[in-house]
């Protein structure tokens, strides 16, 4: 009976150690997730500020050079796309040229192993 009690206590201690290890991993994962979200928020705020400045410049009758570059780049890419569509009849692109477009595979996070 004493041996069974010692074995039971050891299993209990081992289970507690494993539980603490899982908890530590879970908190590390959550901290990394929060950190990445904070970086994304910061980047979006900077982008928003840039757009606000562009709008203020356009309200004053000035066209920012970045917008001019975007417009001329789009015109060139449209003419290039039209010529390539004729050459590649039937073929389609899998990803757009827009770097801001969201693709589901870009931000996959596996959480299953952390919450077992």
Secondary structure, DSSP 8 states (H G I E B T S, - for coil): -HHHHHHHHHHHHHHHHHHHHHHHHHHHHHHHHHHHHHHHHHHHHHHHHHHHHHHHHHHTT---HHHHHHHHHHHHHHHHHHHHHHHTTT---SS-S-TT---GGGG----GGGG-
